[in-house]
Each structure stands twice: as C-alpha cells, then as structure tokens.
Amino acid sequence: MMEKSFLLEHGLVIDGTGREAYPASLLVEGDKITALGEDADRKATTLPALAHHDISGMTAMPGLIDAHVHCTFDDAAGHDELFYHRRPGLSAIISARNIRKMLTSGVTGFFDADSLFDLGVDLKEAVRYGVIEGPRMAVGVTP
C-alpha cells in the first residue's frame, strides 16, 4: 500500500488530453492527483515527510473510466442462466470480484447501466464505505 501523499518522479505522464506522454513529476495527496510538472515539484518542497518514488522507465496516467458496464455479469452461458438460475449471493460474490479486477486494471470509475438483483446499489455503498475495494461507481436500477 502506498503512502497517503507521495511524489512520482522521473517518469512519463499521460495526461488524458491527447498529448504524447511527456516527462513530469506527479504529486498525489490522498486519492487525488493535486499537481503536475513544475507545480508538483514546487508544492512537494512544502510538504514535510513526503514520500518520493522514482518511476524511471514507467508511465503514469489518470484512472480510466468505463461508461457502460454490467458488473454483475460474468461468463454465464446466456441470459437464462444469469436471470433465472443465478442466486443473489453468487451474483454478489462475482460482482465484487469483477469490480476488484476493474480497479486493478486501471479503471477508477464506471457506470453500471443495470445489474442483477439491483446489486449495483449495494456494491456502490460497499465500495464507498470501504467494505470492498473497487472503482467509484454510478449505477442504474430497473424501475
């Protein structure tokens, strides 16, 4: 687990603007990128006991966002299995595994358009309260 605040130095940065990756420092405070480049280097000098991490040869980038997922689905044989032969508990376990896989793949936010048994709402709250690890979630439910 990384420190609460840290400076990533000597690596490349992809900033999400379409610009090619470029060398820059990246300051992270808590779970937010707070400064980039010279601003990050300058602000880092004012933070006592800040951890410094050399990421030479690596590239840092902001988290990815997936705008349409169904985190309660998996490799089921079809809709029949998902909707008529799957118990809510198994769907919840699979969903928790799915969102953890998304997070470790770099997805830090997603929209779950609809989920089995309206589990998206509960998963969102479980992530929010630190019960399970996962990206930030926006969820839809079936009326």
Secondary structure, DSSP 8 states (H G I E B T S, - for coil): ---SEEEEESSEE--SSS---EE--EEEETTEEEEETHHHHHHHTTSTT-EEEE-TT-EE---EEEEEE-TT--S-SSHHHHHHS--HHHHHHHHHHHHHHHHHTTEEEEEE---GGGHHHHHHHHHHTTSS---EEEE----
